[in-house]
């Protein structure tokens, strides 16, 4: 999956035609659930990353039974998850190590010695953006 990661990097979707944005929802959700599997996310964590959709909506998305209920906010969240995934695969040459990063305690001040997944699953888009920026900075040689 790391070979595809480089194609996932995109700015967060803002000020775009909602119809055009939502047209990408099926592929975006499929990609999200592949990343989720690689990161070994629980259903509750997946829902938080997606913005806490209704449980029935979430399971329809997960089962590939439609994209009803996907919003521009959901798409922004997905964009950040894709950016995080891509940055991790630029930082770590070993795909397994990149995917395990979200579950390992981290001493960076952003994470307070907790696993990054805890920061990612606080439910706020800002937390996803913070982690994405942190990782992109590291990937560019920072820290």
HELIX and SHEET records of a PDB file:
HELIX    1   1 UNK A    2  UNK A    5  1                                   4    
HELIX    2   2 UNK A    6  UNK A    8  5                                   3    
HELIX    3   3 UNK A   18  UNK A   23  1                                   6    
HELIX    4   4 UNK A   25  UNK A   39  1                                  15    
HELIX    5   5 UNK A   43  UNK A   49  1                                   7    
HELIX    6   6 UNK A   55  UNK A   62  1                                   8    
HELIX    7   7 UNK A   72  UNK A   91  1                                  20    
HELIX    8   8 UNK A   95  UNK A  100  1                                   6    
HELIX    9   9 UNK A  101  UNK A  103  5                                   3    
HELIX   10  10 UNK A  116  UNK A  120  1                                   5    
HELIX   11  11 UNK A  125  UNK A  139  1                                  15    
END                                                                             
